[in-house]
Amino acid sequence: MNSKIFIASCFIALLALSRPGLANDYAYITNQGSHDVSVIDLGSNQVIATIAVGKGPVGVAVSPQIQRVFVSNVESQSISVIDSQSNVVLDEIPLTGSPVAVTVSPDGKILYVADWYLDSVIAISTQDFKQQRKVSIGKAPAGLAISPDGKTLYVSNRDSDDIGVIDTASMTVTARIPVGAHPFGISISPDGKHLYAVNVYEDSVSVIELTSGETHKIEVGTRPYCATISPDNKTAYVTNTQDDSVSVIDVESRKVIATIETGGFPEGIDFDKVSHRVYVASWSEDAVSVIDASTHKVVDSIKTGQQSRAFGRFILNAQD
Amino acid sequence: MKKIFALLALAILPLSAMAHGPSPQKVDKSVVIKAEPAKVWAMVKDFGNIHKWHPAVASTKLEKKGDDTFRTLTLKSGGTIHEKLRSADDEAMKLRYEIVEGVLPVSDYNAFMTVKAGPGAGETTVQWVGRFYRVYKLNPPIPEGQDDATALNAVNGVFDAGLDGLKKTLEAK
């Protein structure tokens, strides 16, 4: 075969492998006060779309597998379903309780919703929203995180001060792990070894070694809220809502190695592995602060909607 | 069909009680004062003397407990508010404080005030931002006077009267 034709056909094959319409990476930021979602193109750090959703959107979960973004509308008691290719709302799933955190199984088949009115976690089929299963859990379930293999779901029970462990196949609670006071945001390391639970009333984060069940506490800033972990599992980032800062934690030594000033009342936080930057929603400034993960410096601030919260995994990468 | 079902279900929702855990509420107010920033900041950061500019406050009592600073406001309408100073940053001209307890119908209240030069020459902008929850933190039914609207009204009233008083006091000098 002619080498030029061979190279050309390899190139075409590569093009066919990449998903259409998803050339870039995006952040989906829920704005509780303006009842919409700001879509940020992470290449340019510009808001490229503003999507009206239900009332009081807080939680967010992205699924590159099915190209959907799920948003929990706390005040209208529903989930908005967004097509991430067109940025159009396809559906609104009505719920009887009040959804907070949402997360999606790694294969994109199941959406999990924490309902802090009914003290339960709901599993919803992303193919047929009427197919739902429910499990009762502790008081005021708030944050959700799913293991990389999709077999285990973790939920922070804000008013029971513990983490519920749910077997997703049977939808049963298999364990309750005590943490600090008022756990809210939780995050699992990409390797599935550690779970970080942010203890809001204790100004600390609990690290749970998921293999041994051993837990450790690390002091962070005032009224911490959410956490995210770098793709190499080595660094954790925690938002401190009342210090306007992010604590950077070295996972191995369990020490805070830097504290970065951000926009006011930082809440949701997520790591973009493509740009190696950390995106933080600023509730009081109606903006997103962008941190360079190598230098620990804020490199950008992007204006969003009102009272940005972005509670959950909000970055959608094209290559996932 | 799925959409119609969803719409039908949504139409029924307003009939049921609005069930949700409390959401943080925000009040964000600003005022432009014809005075130099340094002069405005000196008054804003003077934690024990808010009665000098806030028309609703009759007197202020400042207390130190170890490294912490507290103040107790006695209101003209009666009642007190006990507050803790979180920080007073001279470089950023930013004051942070929280309510420990008091008569305002809010919970988990914390706020900041910032002082910035501008927009015009010889002018200063003061921003006052509060974050708080309603008193009743559980799910509905919400007792009267403990809902989001009551909390918002109260804080809006405090900020409006306070910023107006701050402006009048500083511009009168």
Interface residues (C-beta under 8 A of the other chain):
Chain A: Q32 G33 G56 V58 V74 E75 S76 Q77 S78 D91 E92 I93 P94 T96 G97 S98 V100 W116 Y117 F129 A140 T222 Q242 G264 F265 W283 S284 Q307
Chain B: K2 K3 A6 A9 L10 L13 S16 M18 A19 H20 G21 S23 P24 K26 D28 R86 R96 E98 N110 F112 V129 R131 N139
